[in-house]
Amino acid sequence: MNGGRRPGAGRKRGGRNAVQQKIIDTAGQVLEEIDAKEKWKALLNCGDPKVITTVMIYFTNRVHGMPTQRLEGNPEKPVINLQWGITPDWLKR
């Protein structure tokens, strides 16, 4: 049997190449050397509203998951409507 598809041949799904693995290993080493909890606290106390908001969104998404988006309409002409539980004041006109 020469060439063609063979069962069990090739790289396993989700496998990492050498460059990707080195990046992951380096990132892991850096994270081991810092106090991540203190860094997050410093970001939350930095005084910049954009940074604080971004950190809070990140944490909320990690704890509760990303908000769902409901898709409605004609499959031939899809329309995407995003809905929140309540409309934030800054979005009201």
C-alpha positions in Angstrom: 0.0 0.0 0.0 1.7 3.2 -1.2 0.4 6.7 -0.6 -3.2 7.7 0.1 -5.1 7.9 3.3 -4.1 5.4 6.0 -5.8 4.9 9.4 -3.8 6.4 12.2 -1.4 8.2 9.8 -0.5 11.9 10.1 -0.5 14.4 13.0 -3.2 14.0 15.6 -6.0 16.6 15.7 -5.1 19.5 17.9 -1.4 18.6 17.9 1.1 21.4 18.3 4.1 22.1 16.1 7.5 22.9 17.7 7.0 26.7 17.4 3.5 26.6 19.0 4.8 24.4 21.8 7.7 26.7 22.6 5.4 29.7 22.8 3.1 27.8 25.2 6.0 26.7 27.3 7.5 30.2 27.5 4.1 31.7 28.4 3.7 29.1 31.1 7.2 29.9 32.6 6.3 33.6 32.7 3.0 33.0 34.4 4.7 30.8 37.0 7.1 33.7 37.9 4.4 36.4 38.5 1.6 36.7 41.0 -1.3 36.8 38.6 -3.9 37.6 41.3 -2.0 40.8 42.3 -1.6 41.8 38.6 -5.4 41.5 38.1 -6.0 43.6 41.3 -3.5 46.2 40.1 -5.4 46.5 36.8 -8.7 46.9 38.6 -7.2 49.6 40.8 -5.4 51.5 38.0 -7.9 54.3 37.8 -8.3 54.1 34.0 -12.1 53.4 33.3 -11.3 51.6 30.0 -8.9 49.2 31.6 -11.3 48.5 34.6 -14.2 47.9 32.2 -12.2 45.6 30.0 -11.0 43.5 33.0 -14.5 43.3 34.4 -15.9 42.2 31.0 -13.2 39.6 30.8 -13.9 38.2 34.3 -17.7 38.3 33.8 -17.3 36.3 30.5 -15.1 33.8 32.3 -17.5 33.3 35.2 -20.9 33.5 33.4 -19.9 32.8 29.7 -20.3 35.0 26.7 -23.7 36.5 26.1 -25.8 34.5 23.6 -26.9 36.0 20.3 -30.2 35.0 18.9 -30.5 34.6 15.1 -33.9 35.2 13.4 -35.3 35.7 9.9 -35.3 34.3 6.5 -32.5 31.8 5.8 -32.1 33.3 2.3 -31.6 36.8 3.8 -30.4 36.5 7.4 -30.7 39.4 9.8 -28.9 39.4 13.1 -30.6 41.0 16.0 -28.6 41.4 19.2 -30.6 41.5 22.4 -29.7 42.3 26.0 -31.8 41.5 29.1 -32.1 45.2 29.6 -30.9 48.1 27.5 -28.0 50.0 29.1 -28.6 53.7 29.7 -25.7 54.6 27.4 -27.4 52.8 24.5 -30.8 54.5 24.9 -31.4 57.5 22.7 
